[in-house]
Structure formats: C-alpha cells, structure tokens
Amino acid sequence: MDVLSPAFQTTTLVVLGLILLFDLLYVVKRPHEPSVRRPDSGSASTSPWR
C-alpha cells in the first residue's frame, strides 16, 4: 500500500541528501579545533575521573 506519492518521496530523499552533502562539505572545510582551556583550581577534587 503506497500512502505517500512518489513525487513526495523523491523530493524528501533529494532534500535530505542535499542536507547531508552540505553538512559533510562544511565539516571537511572547517574541521573542529579543540579549545585549550585552563583547568579550574577546584576541579580536581570534584572530578569523578580522579
């Protein structure tokens, strides 16, 4: 049973594909650069990893 029209399905697929493509190009063009933060003076006692 085909509830949605083929035109709607095709349009949705194309739009989602374009969003993913532009997102991928944005990530490749501007990779994430981790920020360098100074450690807080009280963070060592409250950190669950220490």
N, C-alpha and C positions, 0 to 999 in steps of 0.2 A: 504494500500500500504506500504510494508516493504522496505524502502530505504536502511537502514543500515543492514549489515549482523548480524546474531545472535552472531557470534564469537566476532565481534567488540563491540556489546552492552554488552556482558558478560565481556569482558576484561575491558572495561571502568568502569563498575559497580564495579568490583573487585578492580581495581586500586584506584578509589575514596573511596571505603570502607576502604582500607588499609591506605590511607592518613588520613582519619578521625579517624581511630583507633589509629594510631601513634600520631596524634595531641592530642587526648584525653589522651593517656598514658603520653605524655610529660607534659601536664597541671597538671595531677594528681601527677606526680613525682616531678615537680618543680612549685609549686603554686606561683602566683605573690605576691611579698612582696612590699608593697608601700614604696617609698622612703620618707625619712623625709627631707624636705627642709626648710631652714630658710626663713622666709618672708623677702622680699625686703623692704627697707625703704620707697620707693616711691610707693609701690603697693597699699597701702590703698586708696590713692587719685584717682588712675586710675582704680580701680576695679569697674566693673558695678554692683557688688553684695552688695556694701556698700551704 
